[in-house]
Amino acid sequence: MTATWDQDGFRTRVQEALDAFLDEQAERLLPLGPDAARLVAEARTSVAGGKMFRASFCWWGHLAVGAPRDGDALVRACASLELLHASALVHDDYMDASDSRRGRPATHRTFEGEHRGAGWRGDPEQYGAAGAILLGDLLLSWSDELLLRCGLPLPVVAPALEIFDLCRTEVIAGQFLDVSAQARGHADVDTAMTVLRYKSAKYSIERPLHLGAALAGAPASTLAELTSFGLPLGEAFQLRDDLLGVYGDPAATGKPAGDDLVEGKRTVLVALALDAAPRADAALLDRSLGTALSPEEVQRLREVIDGSGARAQVEDVIDQLTATALAALDRASIDDGAREVLRGLAAAVTDRVV
C-alpha cells in the first residue's frame, strides 16, 4: 500500500454514500408527506460539511490490517459513523442550548423558526426541541441501519456491530456525565477527563479505528494496539476542541466567540483554571459560566484562563498525548503505508484551527 491518499476524494465518496442513503429514506418516507420531507431535509443539512474524521479513521483502521474487502461497501460502513456523529451533534446542540452549528442555525432553532414563521399553535421552542430530539433519534437509528446494510456479508459486519453498539452506549453515557457535571456546577479535572474520554475521545478515534479493523477480521491484540494509538489521540483531539470552544475564531469555527463559556461547559481547561486562578478570578469564572456574555466579558474570562496557566497546560497535555499516541503507532504491527497516513491524520486532528 502506498502512503498517498486523496482525502478530499474520500470525503466526497462518504458524502455521496450519505446522500444516496438519505435518498432511499426520503423515498421510504414519501407517503408521510411534506413534514417527513422537512425532517429528511434537515438530516441532509446535519451530515453536510464536516471533516469526516471518524469515517477516515475507520477506513484506515481497516486498511491498517488488511486490504478492503469491497471499497464501496467499506465507504458505506465508514459513513455510518458520520450519521452517529450527526445524531450526537443534533442532541448536543439542543442540550447545550446552542444557537448555531457550522455557521448555520442549530436543528432545534431551525424547527423553532419554521414554527414561528408559519404562525402555528403552541410553543415554537417546544416544537424545535421535539424536532431535534426526533431527528437525533432517527439519525442514530439510521447509523445502525447503514452499517448493517453497507454491502459486506453479515458474518463480516457482525464483529463491527458489537463495537458500534459499545460506541453508542459510551457516547450517550458520556453525554449524560457532561450534562450532570454542568447541572452540579462543578467538575474536577479527573471528572472532566472522564467526560472527555467517553463523550468524545473514544467515539471520535478509538472506536472508528476498531470498527474498521473489525471489518478486516482483526484480532483482539490488534484492537489493543489501535487503542494505544487512538485513545490518547482522541483525548488530544477533544482537548484541542475545548481550546477552540474558548479561543476559536467564530468565522472559522461557525460558533459564537467563547461558546463553551456561554454554555457553561465544565471542561478540563476550565477545571484547571478554577484550580489555579487567584480566588477572585476563579470566582468570576465560576459564576460567569453558563450565562450570556458580552464580547468584553468573554475576553476577560480568556484572560483569567490564560493567567491561571491552564491554556498552556492544556497545550502541553495535547503535545504529551499526541507523542504517546505516535509512539504507539510506531510500535503497532500494521501496514506501513497506513501508519504514515494515520500519522498525518493525527496531525490534522490535533493541529486544527477550526
Wavefront OBJ file of the C-alpha trace (Angstrom):
o trace
v 0.000 0.000 0.000
v 1.267 3.491 -0.791
v 1.047 6.284 1.739
v -0.666 8.697 -0.645
v -4.316 9.413 -0.013
v -6.856 11.635 -1.700
v -8.527 12.883 1.470
v -10.882 15.260 -0.333
v -11.846 12.472 -2.706
v -12.577 10.186 0.226
v -14.797 12.809 1.842
v -16.648 13.159 -1.441
v -17.247 9.394 -1.552
v -18.542 9.378 2.015
v -20.823 12.322 1.303
v -22.154 10.578 -1.798
v -22.841 7.454 0.265
v -24.713 9.524 2.842
v -26.681 11.339 0.153
v -27.648 8.074 -1.533
v -28.751 6.579 1.782
v -30.869 9.647 2.571
v -32.372 9.455 -0.914
v -33.564 5.953 -0.001
v -35.009 7.196 3.269
v -36.741 10.092 1.530
v -38.395 7.657 -0.854
v -39.420 5.449 2.054
v -40.964 8.414 3.887
v -42.625 9.918 0.814
v -46.130 8.666 1.787
v -45.868 10.671 5.034
v -45.974 13.958 3.154
v -44.193 17.309 3.471
v -43.447 17.149 7.202
v -41.390 13.981 6.754
v -39.677 15.635 3.789
v -38.681 18.535 6.081
v -37.206 16.037 8.526
v -35.109 14.424 5.786
v -34.043 17.836 4.502
v -32.720 18.729 7.949
v -30.981 15.353 8.114
v -29.189 16.221 4.864
v -28.046 19.511 6.335
v -26.802 17.830 9.511
v -24.479 15.452 7.625
v -23.086 18.046 5.206
v -19.869 19.977 5.545
v -17.983 18.048 8.209
v -14.358 16.948 8.085
v -15.365 13.275 8.382
v -12.516 12.376 10.714
v -14.446 9.411 12.111
v -15.050 7.916 8.684
v -11.382 8.492 7.847
v -10.107 6.684 10.937
v -12.493 3.813 10.237
v -11.183 3.484 6.660
v -7.551 3.483 7.728
v -8.220 1.244 10.700
v -9.380 -1.263 8.118
v -6.515 -0.742 5.690
v -4.020 -0.888 8.535
v -4.733 -4.597 8.976
v -5.995 -5.729 5.578
v -6.962 -4.733 2.055
v -10.559 -3.513 1.679
v -12.986 -6.347 1.017
v -15.198 -4.049 -1.057
v -14.296 -0.386 -1.416
v -17.828 0.943 -1.892
v -19.237 -1.195 0.900
v -16.443 -0.105 3.223
v -17.170 3.546 2.418
v -20.801 2.998 3.433
v -19.679 1.343 6.660
v -17.445 4.329 7.383
v -20.321 6.691 6.566
v -22.424 5.112 9.322
v -20.139 6.808 11.841
v -20.966 10.189 10.327
v -24.665 9.531 10.936
v -23.822 8.703 14.541
v -21.815 11.913 14.797
v -24.648 13.960 13.294
v -27.058 12.441 15.812
v -24.785 13.384 18.694
v -24.405 16.958 17.424
v -28.148 17.491 16.967
v -28.834 16.305 20.503
v -25.795 18.095 21.936
v -26.788 21.438 20.428
v -30.255 21.186 21.963
v -28.963 20.124 25.393
v -26.414 22.951 25.369
v -28.938 25.498 24.032
v -26.549 26.263 21.163
v -27.902 28.584 18.524
v -25.627 27.554 15.678
v -23.668 24.710 14.137
v -21.143 25.094 11.304
v -22.279 28.662 10.726
v -25.990 27.851 10.366
v -28.865 27.606 12.866
v -28.791 24.506 15.043
v -31.508 21.963 14.272
v -33.771 22.926 17.171
v -33.501 26.562 16.147
v -34.340 25.707 12.534
v -37.535 23.883 13.504
v -38.374 26.583 16.030
v -38.018 29.215 13.311
v -40.257 27.269 10.927
v -42.954 27.019 13.598
v -42.755 30.712 14.402
v -42.700 31.749 10.762
v -45.775 29.676 9.956
v -47.694 31.042 12.933
v -48.597 27.587 14.224
v -50.191 26.912 17.599
v -48.210 26.100 20.707
v -44.692 26.954 21.821
v -42.152 27.334 18.982
v -39.269 26.412 21.305
v -41.005 23.214 22.381
v -41.615 22.321 18.751
v -37.958 22.935 17.948
v -36.912 20.728 20.865
v -39.236 17.938 19.718
v -37.903 18.136 16.172
v -34.286 17.964 17.312
v -34.896 15.021 19.628
v -36.700 13.099 16.916
v -34.152 13.878 14.211
v -31.287 12.886 16.508
v -33.061 9.624 17.293
v -33.684 8.994 13.605
v -30.045 9.611 12.701
v -28.961 7.250 15.469
v -31.276 4.544 14.130
v -30.103 5.149 10.582
v -26.440 4.830 11.605
v -27.075 1.249 12.663
v -29.104 0.556 9.532
v -26.406 1.878 7.192
v -23.703 -0.248 8.825
v -25.879 -3.343 8.758
v -26.789 -2.782 5.092
v -23.386 -1.484 3.939
v -22.991 -4.377 1.485
v -20.484 -6.541 3.337
v -21.565 -10.063 4.352
v -23.252 -10.258 7.756
v -20.519 -12.513 9.251
v -18.024 -9.759 8.352
v -20.197 -6.969 9.755
v -21.231 -8.738 12.978
v -17.987 -8.057 14.953
v -18.133 -4.403 13.888
v -21.743 -4.149 15.051
v -20.643 -5.199 18.534
v -18.106 -2.362 18.561
v -20.707 0.045 17.196
v -23.137 -0.892 19.967
v -20.452 -0.244 22.570
v -19.514 3.038 20.914
v -23.086 4.338 21.016
v -23.509 3.301 24.642
v -20.299 5.095 25.608
v -21.098 8.360 23.860
v -24.650 8.568 25.258
v -23.497 7.777 28.797
v -20.636 10.259 28.387
v -23.117 12.919 27.312
v -25.142 12.322 30.476
v -21.979 12.674 32.559
v -21.419 16.007 30.838
v -24.883 17.449 31.458
v -24.765 16.207 35.049
v -21.428 17.957 35.643
v -22.901 21.169 34.253
v -26.014 20.801 36.411
v -23.929 20.353 39.561
v -21.845 23.367 38.617
v -18.651 21.542 39.476
v -16.247 19.148 37.800
v -12.708 18.483 38.944
v -10.003 17.612 36.435
v -10.497 13.849 36.810
v -14.250 14.140 36.244
v -13.722 16.431 33.266
v -11.260 13.940 31.749
v -13.750 11.100 32.195
v -16.414 13.128 30.407
v -13.948 13.981 27.653
v -12.917 10.350 27.209
v -16.391 8.857 26.937
v -18.338 11.700 25.347
v -15.834 12.359 22.586
v -12.376 10.773 22.614
v -13.380 7.140 22.271
v -16.080 7.587 19.643
v -14.056 10.082 17.633
v -10.937 7.990 17.004
v -10.517 4.773 19.006
v -13.856 3.160 18.134
v -13.746 4.164 14.440
v -10.307 2.512 14.222
v -11.714 -0.569 15.949
v -14.744 -0.697 13.677
v -12.650 -0.569 10.529
v -10.198 -3.140 11.852
v -13.025 -5.444 12.915
v -14.385 -5.352 9.367
v -10.976 -6.655 8.298
v -11.157 -9.505 10.818
v -8.558 -8.054 13.189
v -7.866 -9.994 16.406
v -8.170 -8.530 19.907
v -4.412 -7.941 20.056
v -4.589 -5.606 17.067
v -7.537 -3.740 18.557
v -5.462 -3.232 21.700
v -2.618 -1.775 19.645
v -5.054 0.587 17.954
v -6.373 1.646 21.369
v -2.844 2.574 22.450
v -2.782 4.964 19.492
v -6.414 6.021 19.219
v -7.387 6.736 22.819
v -4.655 9.257 23.704
v -5.050 10.822 20.270
v -8.799 11.135 20.838
v -8.155 12.831 24.159
v -5.737 15.261 22.500
v -8.339 15.877 19.777
v -11.008 16.813 22.318
v -8.649 18.971 24.360
v -7.923 20.896 21.155
v -11.679 21.225 20.671
v -12.009 22.588 24.211
v -9.419 25.257 23.443
v -11.275 26.178 20.263
v -14.511 26.413 22.251
v -12.968 29.280 24.211
v -10.402 30.811 21.851
v -11.606 29.816 18.380
v -12.399 32.384 15.699
v -16.183 32.346 15.046
v -15.503 32.857 11.327
v -13.582 29.582 11.324
v -15.478 27.510 13.909
v -19.022 28.503 12.923
v -19.797 29.039 16.627
v -20.017 32.270 18.654
v -16.904 33.544 20.443
v -16.341 31.767 23.745
v -19.265 29.451 23.083
v -18.181 26.863 25.667
v -18.108 29.563 28.329
v -21.618 30.738 27.456
v -22.841 27.141 27.531
v -21.205 26.553 30.914
v -19.027 23.656 29.780
v -17.032 22.173 32.684
v -14.099 21.149 30.523
v -10.596 20.141 31.547
v -9.459 23.639 30.536
v -11.999 25.237 32.876
v -11.292 22.801 35.709
v -7.574 23.565 35.538
v -8.238 27.302 35.501
v -10.557 27.109 38.507
v -7.900 25.166 40.413
v -5.027 27.521 39.623
v -6.502 31.036 39.263
v -6.445 33.516 42.161
v -9.570 33.263 44.279
v -11.278 36.351 42.860
v -10.566 35.325 39.257
v -11.726 31.770 39.911
v -14.945 33.084 41.446
v -15.527 35.319 38.417
v -15.016 32.410 36.029
v -17.212 30.079 38.073
v -20.191 32.426 38.316
v -19.886 33.514 34.683
v -20.099 30.014 33.209
v -23.442 29.323 31.558
v -24.525 32.971 31.391
v -24.986 35.393 28.498
v -21.610 37.039 27.955
v -20.638 40.134 26.005
v -17.507 40.029 23.826
v -15.725 42.040 26.520
v -16.736 39.550 29.205
v -15.579 36.635 27.052
v -12.232 38.352 26.625
v -11.950 38.902 30.376
v -12.571 35.202 31.054
v -9.992 34.275 28.437
v -7.515 36.443 30.340
v -8.395 34.639 33.569
v -7.773 31.264 31.945
v -4.529 32.453 30.354
v -3.333 33.970 33.610
v -4.000 30.742 35.503
v -1.677 28.849 33.179
v -4.482 26.478 32.174
v -4.247 27.188 28.450
v -0.517 26.499 28.378
v -1.032 23.390 30.497
v -3.648 22.017 28.095
v -1.327 22.691 25.160
v 1.380 20.716 26.970
v -1.006 17.822 27.634
v -2.049 17.790 23.957
v 1.618 17.516 22.981
v 2.226 14.716 25.503
v -0.842 12.731 24.482
v -0.004 13.116 20.803
v 3.550 11.924 21.412
v 2.227 8.910 23.338
v -0.171 8.092 20.502
v 2.503 8.383 17.815
v 4.926 6.214 19.771
v 2.221 3.551 19.999
v 1.559 3.915 16.272
v 5.240 3.332 15.544
v 5.174 0.103 17.596
v 1.957 -1.264 16.143
v 2.058 -4.295 13.853
v 0.175 -2.658 10.982
v 0.694 -1.794 7.336
v 3.439 0.829 6.933
v 1.512 2.848 4.365
v -1.480 3.065 6.666
v 0.826 4.002 9.512
v 2.056 7.022 7.566
v -1.463 8.176 6.694
v -2.589 7.741 10.300
v 0.340 9.883 11.366
v -0.921 12.602 9.031
v -4.453 12.273 10.397
v -3.073 12.605 13.916
v -1.554 15.946 12.958
v -4.806 17.046 11.332
v -6.938 16.425 14.419
v -4.535 17.970 16.923
v -3.179 20.953 14.957
v -6.519 22.161 13.550
v -7.656 25.726 13.993
v -11.319 25.080 13.159
l 1 2 3 4 5 6 7 8 9 10 11 12 13 14 15 16 17 18 19 20 21 22 23 24 25 26 27 28 29 30 31 32 33 34 35 36 37 38 39 40 41 42 43 44 45 46 47 48 49 50 51 52 53 54 55 56 57 58 59 60 61 62 63 64 65 66 67 68 69 70 71 72 73 74 75 76 77 78 79 80 81 82 83 84 85 86 87 88 89 90 91 92 93 94 95 96 97 98 99 100 101 102 103 104 105 106 107 108 109 110 111 112 113 114 115 116 117 118 119 120 121 122 123 124 125 126 127 128 129 130 131 132 133 134 135 136 137 138 139 140 141 142 143 144 145 146 147 148 149 150 151 152 153 154 155 156 157 158 159 160 161 162 163 164 165 166 167 168 169 170 171 172 173 174 175 176 177 178 179 180 181 182 183 184 185 186 187 188 189 190 191 192 193 194 195 196 197 198 199 200 201 202 203 204 205 206 207 208 209 210 211 212 213 214 215 216 217 218 219 220 221 222 223 224 225 226 227 228 229 230 231 232 233 234 235 236 237 238 239 240 241 242 243 244 245 246 247 248 249 250 251 252 253 254 255 256 257 258 259 260 261 262 263 264 265 266 267 268 269 270 271 272 273 274 275 276 277 278 279 280 281 282 283 284 285 286 287 288 289 290 291 292 293 294 295 296 297 298 299 300 301 302 303 304 305 306 307 308 309 310 311 312 313 314 315 316 317 318 319 320 321 322 323 324 325 326 327 328 329 330 331 332 333 334 335 336 337 338 339 340 341 342 343 344 345 346 347 348 349 350 351 352 353 354
